[in-house]
Amino acid sequence: SYSGSVSATFTVAAALTVTQTDRTATAGEATPDQADAAVVVWAWDAAAMASASAFSAATGYPLVAVSNIGLTTEQLSQLGTWGTKTVYVVGGLDACCQTVVGQLQQAGAECRQVAGANAAETSTALAGATQAWGKVAVVANPEYPALAVAAGAFAGAGRAPLVYTNPDGTLSAQAQEMLQSFDQVILAGDLFQIDATAQAALEHAARVSGNGDAGTSLALASYAQQAGWYQA
C-alpha cells in the first residue's frame, strides 16, 4: 500500500558491552558475620514462612527454616557462630515448636514464640513483635499460599508487615485495630480473596489484584517497582 522513499541521516553509537564475571556465592558470603537475633519458622507452613520473611526483611534478622524434626546440628552451629542471643520461633506445628525451643534453650538462646490459634493470629502477633516496620502494611488471605508468598516478598521490600485475613477474607477486630496505625494498607487480592468489608473497615486501604494469582503477583511487583521498593 506504500510507494516512494524516505531519506534521513543518523549516527550509530558505539555498541554497549556489559560484562559480568560468573561466580557462585559461598555459604560464608551468603550469611551475616553476626546476628544478635534470628527468625525460625517451620518450612512446610507457607503462610508462616511468608509473614516471617517480611519480618526478617524489616528487622534484618536472618530467616532459618526448619523441618518437623527441628534444627539441624549445622543450623545450631551457625546460630552459635553468629552469636545469636534471641530467636523468634514463628508458627509451625506445636511439636515442632517445642522441639526447636528445647534445642535453643539448651544452646543458651532466649526464645520468643510468636504463634496464635491460626495464621491470622500468628501474623498479627508477629506484626506487633517489632517497631522496625515502615508506614505501609500488607494484607493477604492465607488460604491462597502462592499469593501469600508473593505478598510476603512484596511486604518485605516495603518493610511492611504481612497480616492475614480469616479464611473467609474478613479481618479480625484485633487485626483491624493494629492496621489503623499504618498510613496505608495494601490488600493483595481480589474480592474473592479479601472481602469488601475488610477494605471498608480500613481508612487508607488500596486493593492490588490481577487475573488470578499470577496476575496479582505481577500487579504487586509493578506496584513495588513504581513505589521504588525494588532496586533497578
N, C-alpha and C positions, 0 to 999 in steps of 0.2 A: 504493500500500500504506500510505499515511500519511494522517492527517486531524488537524484541530485546528490550533493555532497556538502559537508561542513568541515571547515579547516580551523584549527586552533593551535596555539603554541603553548607548550607546557614543559616543565623540567622534572625529570625523575630524580628524586632524592636518593642518596645512598641507602642501600638496604640495611635495615636494623638487625643486628645479630646479637642474640642474648644467649649466653652460655651459663650453665649451672652444673657444677660437679655433682655427679650422682654419689650419694652416700647414704648410709643407714645409721640411725642414732643407736647408740649403745644403751644398755639399761641405766648406766650412770648418768648419761646425758638426758634421759627421759624422766628422771626423778629429781626432786629437790635435794639439796645438801642437808637441809634441816626442815623439820615440820613439827612445830610445837603441838599442833592438833591435826587430826585426820578424821576422815569420814568412812565408816564401814557400813556396807549395805549388802543384803542378800542378792546375788547375781540374777536369780530367776524371778525376782519381783520387779517387773518392768516399770511399774508406776513408782515404786520407791526409788529405783535407780534414776529415773528421770528427775524427780524432785530433788534427790540428793545431789545430782550433777549440777543443778542450778545453785544449790547451797555451796557446793565445792567451788564453783566458779566465782561466786561472790566473795567468799571468805578467803580463798586461796589455799584452803586445806585440801590435800590430796585425797582422792576417792579410791577406796580399796574395796573390790567386790569379793565376796566370799561364797563358797558353796555351802550345802547344808551340813557339812562336817566341820565348819568353822574356818578359822585362819590356818594357813599352812605354816610350816616351820620357816619357809623363806619369807613369808609376809611378816611374821612376828620379828624375824631378824631385821628386816628392813625398817620396821617401826622403831626398833631399838637403835638402828644406825641413824635414823632421823632425829632421835631424841624426843620422840612423841610422848607428851605427858597426858594429853586429853584426847579421847576418842569418842566421836558421836556415832552411836550404833543406831541405824535408821531402819525401822520396819522389819520385814522378814518374818520367818516362822519363829514362834516362841522358843522352840527347842534350839533353833539356830542361834537366836539372840543370846540365850542363856549360855550356850557353849562359848560364843565369842566373848561375852562378858567375863566368864570364868577365866578364859585364856588371858585376857587383857589385865584383869586384876592380879593374876599370878605373875604377870610381867611387870607389875607396878604402875600401870597406867590408870588414870581416872576415866571411868566410863559414864557417858551421858546417854541414856537410852531415850530415843525420840520415836515414839510409836503411839498409835491410837487404835481404836477398835476397827478402823477401816482406813483405806488410802486417803480419804478426805481429811480425817482427823490427824493422821500422821503428817500430811503435807502442811496443815495449819500449825501443828506443833513445831515443825521444822522451820516454818517462816518466822516464828517467834523466838527461835533459838539464837538469833544473831541480829546485830544492828548494822550489818555490812551492806544491806540492800540499798539500791538506788531509789528512784522516785516512781518506778513502774512495777506493777505486779502482773502475773500471767495466770489465767485460769484455763484449765482443761478438764476433760472427763476421763477418769482412769479406766473406763470400760473400753476405751479405744487405745490400746497400748502403743501402736505405731505413731499415732498422733501425739500421744503423751511424750514419747521420746523426742519427737521433733520439737514439741513445745518446751521440753527441758533444755535443748540446745539453744533455742531462741531465748528463753528466760536467762540462761547463763550468760549469753552475750550481752544482755542488757542489765546484768546484775539485779535481776528480778526474781522474787520467789515464785515457784510454780505451785499454785494452790488448786486442789481438785474439788470438783463438784461431787454431789452424791451421784449414785449410778443413774438416777433419772434426770440428771442435768441441772438440778436445783442446787442452791448453796445453803449451807447450814447457817444459823444465826451467828455462830462464832466466826465463821469464815467471812461473812458479810461485814461484821464489825471490824475485823482485822484489816480487810481490804479498803475500808474507808480511810485509812491513814495514808494511802498512796495517792499521788497526783493523778495517775492514770492506771486503768486496769484493762489489759488486753484479753479478750475472750477468744481463745483459739479453738474455733469450731463453729458449725452451723447450728440452726435451731433444734436439730435432732440430737445434737451432742451437748449443747449448753442451752438450757431453757430460756425463753424470753424473760421470765421472771427474774432470772439471775442478772440479766442486763439492766432491767428496770430498777432493781434494788441498789444499783451502784451509780453514783453521781457522775463519775468520769470514766465510763466504760466504753470501749470500742471493740467491735467484733471483727476478727480477721478470719476469713474462711475462703475455701475454693471448692472445686469439684472433687469431693472425696478426700481421703487422707493425703493423697499425692498433691492435689490442688491446694489444699490448706497448707501443707508443708512448704510449697513454693511461695504461697502468699506470705507466710511468716518470714521466709528468707528474704523476699523482696522488701517487706516492711523494715526488717532489721538493716538491710543494706541502705535503704533510703534514710533511715534514722542515724546512720553512721556507727552502728554497733559492730559491724564486721570490718576488718581491715581489708584494704584493696588486695 
